[in-house]
């Protein structure tokens, strides 16, 4: 072969190698364009080989109401936990260190916040089911089981409790309880202020609550709200009903005997609100029903509550994503579903990942570290209240308080809703300096 031919072959060979190299690069980066995907639960601390992974199950024990008028709250809480646990499993588990982590949710009925039932549930979850996390619905539950959890932690059985209960919780000297929704003071301030804005002439109110610890503390919060948010506001009566009540007409008659401008259902259960509101309407009541209870099917016309409608323009992508999943899985939305979803989100997406461990003590140290922040549906959040314990709890989630009003009766939630104002957290936090349990 001539010298010229050798040079030509060399050039062609180099060109072929370059073409193959470019092709390989193209193959490695080819595929569909990036699309919106569900939020990942994966952890950054990934071992070099999945063959070295050991399986780990984090057990979450839920103490909530699964029967009676408060059951819709329990269904919402259970549904949110199960939705997140399934999401983690479907994505292959959390990879934390050398562990593949999944979640198991064990739900027990507290019989509408009955303390003895909550204690029995806690003993089973801690000593029989060996749960790592306890989630409670009622503040009364959290208070009733505080001794059990404190003793268990002292004996090396480490647990952390997250509660949606409004009050009371535990003592500041044992701050192992975290409240993952807004507390009743914020809800009361927001809903009463919204009702006053809608009907400035309304000055008198009857406040209605269940006759349990949460109900009595709810009465305090709403009484404070009516006296501070409504000029000339007057509470005509404080009505407490037994959670086992079947016939609400005597209660409705007592309310209507005062001829109030508003009926504040405070922390009443969804089932009781539906019945009492309907009876009061039949007896001639025409005013508004402010309440800290979030949205639910069959809500009465004129109910002013808290929450965010899924079709509201300001719904975040995360809330929209999980709203679609929740509706598809359970066929409907339950009261407080968005607050439970917002507040429990970091339990599955931040706390264990940020700790880099499944050790409950390390998780606790991580999430209580000064300046710690975590993700929620609505925004970055943090715990507050360490300096000003709220209802005797030193860890409260920082969240805004949106308000809604039902403008017509409907069973097809969220039809008939009108989004009202949102009270930003920056306006909520300062008020706690003057709140005493």
C-alpha positions, 0 to 999 in steps of 0.5 A, spaced: 500 500 500 502 506 498 504 512 503 498 516 501 493 510 501 495 508 508 494 516 510 487 515 507 485 509 511 488 512 518 483 518 517 477 514 515 479 509 521 479 515 526 473 518 523 469 511 524 471 511 531 469 518 532 462 516 529 462 510 534 463 515 540 458 520 538 453 515 537 455 512 544 454 518 547 447 519 543 445 513 546 446 514 553 442 521 553 437 519 548 430 518 551 423 522 552 423 529 554 423 530 562 416 530 564 412 532 571 413 526 575 411 525 582 415 527 588 421 522 589 421 519 596 428 516 595 434 518 599 441 521 597 445 516 602 445 510 597 450 504 598 454 502 592 450 496 591 443 494 592 445 487 593 447 489 600 441 492 602 437 490 608 429 490 609 427 495 614 419 497 616 417 503 619 411 501 623 406 507 624 400 506 629 394 510 628 389 512 634 383 515 630 376 515 630 373 510 625 366 509 628 361 515 630 360 522 627 368 523 627 369 517 623 370 522 617 376 525 620 379 518 621 378 516 614 382 522 612 388 521 616 388 513 615 387 515 608 393 520 607 398 515 611 396 509 607 397 513 600 404 515 602 406 508 605 403 506 598 407 511 594 414 509 598 413 502 596 411 503 589 417 507 588 422 501 591 422 504 598 426 509 601 434 507 601 437 510 607 444 508 608 444 500 607 437 499 608 431 499 604 425 502 608 418 501 607 412 503 612 406 499 615 400 503 617 396 500 623 390 503 625 386 503 631 379 506 633 379 510 639 371 510 639 371 518 638 376 520 643 375 516 649 381 516 653 380 509 656 380 506 648 386 511 646 390 508 652 388 501 650 390 502 643 397 505 645 399 499 649 397 495 644 401 499 639 407 500 643 408 493 646 405 488 641 406 492 635 412 495 636 411 501 632 416 507 631 411 512 630 404 514 633 399 518 630 393 521 634 387 524 632 385 528 638 389 532 643 385 528 648 388 522 646 395 525 646 394 527 653 391 520 655 397 516 652 403 521 654 405 517 660 405 511 656 410 514 651 414 517 656 415 510 660 416 507 654 422 512 651 425 512 658 425 504 658 429 504 651 422 503 647 423 510 642 417 513 639 415 520 636 408 522 636 405 526 631 398 529 632 392 533 629 389 534 636 388 541 638 389 541 645 391 539 650 398 535 648 403 533 653 408 537 658 413 542 655 419 538 659 417 532 655 416 535 648 416 528 644 409 530 641 409 534 634 402 537 632 402 537 624 396 541 623 394 548 625 392 549 632 385 551 634 386 558 636 389 559 629 382 556 626 378 560 631 381 566 629 381 565 622 374 563 621 371 568 626 374 573 622 372 571 616 364 570 618 365 577 621 367 580 614 361 576 611 356 579 616 359 585 620 352 586 623 352 579 626 354 580 634 351 574 638 353 567 638 352 560 641 358 556 641 357 548 640 362 543 642 363 535 644 363 534 651 371 532 651 377 535 653 378 538 645 371 540 645 372 545 652 379 547 649 375 549 643 370 553 646 376 557 650 379 558 643 372 560 639 370 565 645 377 568 645 376 569 637 369 572 638 371 577 644 377 579 640 375 579 632 368 582 633 367 588 636 361 588 641 361 580 640 357 576 645 357 569 647 350 567 649 351 560 651 356 554 651 353 548 649 357 541 650 354 535 647 355 527 649 359 524 643 354 518 643 348 523 642 343 520 637 337 525 637 340 532 637 333 536 637 334 538 644 340 541 643 338 545 637 332 547 641 336 550 646 341 554 641 335 557 638 332 559 644 337 564 644 336 567 637 343 568 635 346 571 629 351 566 628 352 558 631 359 557 632 360 549 631 368 550 633 370 543 634 364 539 633 364 533 629 362 533 622 356 528 623 353 532 629 354 539 625 350 536 619 344 534 623 344 540 628 345 545 622 339 542 619 335 542 625 336 550 626 335 552 619 328 548 620 327 552 626 328 559 623 336 560 623 338 564 617 346 566 619 352 563 618 356 557 621 363 558 623 367 552 625 374 550 625 372 543 622 374 543 615 370 541 609 366 535 608 360 532 604 353 534 606 356 541 609 350 546 610 349 552 606 353 558 610 358 554 613 365 558 614 371 553 615 378 552 613 381 548 608 383 549 600 378 547 595 382 542 590 379 547 584 382 553 587 386 557 583 392 557 588 392 550 589 400 548 589 402 542 584 403 537 590 396 538 593 393 537 586 398 531 585 395 528 591 388 530 591 388 526 584 391 520 587 386 521 594 380 522 590 381 516 585 383 511 591 378 513 596 372 516 591 372 522 595 375 527 600 374 527 607 375 533 612 382 535 614 384 531 608 389 537 606 391 539 612 393 531 614 396 531 607 400 537 608 403 536 615 404 528 614 408 529 608 415 530 611 414 524 615 415 520 609 419 525 605 424 529 609 425 526 617 428 519 615 432 522 609 434 528 613 437 524 619 440 519 614 438 513 619 431 510 621 434 510 628 428 514 632 433 518 637 437 520 631 430 522 627 428 526 633 435 530 634 434 532 627 427 534 626 428 538 633 435 541 631 435 549 631 433 552 624 431 545 621 426 546 616 422 541 612 417 540 606 410 541 606 405 541 600 404 549 601 411 551 603 417 550 606 415 549 614 418 549 621 416 547 628 415 553 632 412 554 639 419 552 643 419 559 647 411 559 647 408 552 648 401 552 645 396 548 649 402 545 653 406 543 646 413 545 644 412 543 637 407 546 632 407 546 625 408 553 621 402 554 616 397 559 613 390 558 615 385 559 608 378 559 609 372 557 605 365 558 605 359 553 603 355 558 598 350 552 597 348 545 600 351 540 596 353 533 597 358 533 591 364 536 594 367 541 592 361 544 588 358 550 592 365 552 595 367 559 595 374 560 597 375 566 602 381 569 605 388 566 607 391 568 614 398 568 613 402 564 618 406 571 619 400 574 622 398 568 626 405 567 630 405 573 634 398 572 637 401 566 641 405 570 646 398 572 649 395 565 649 395 561 655 392 554 656 
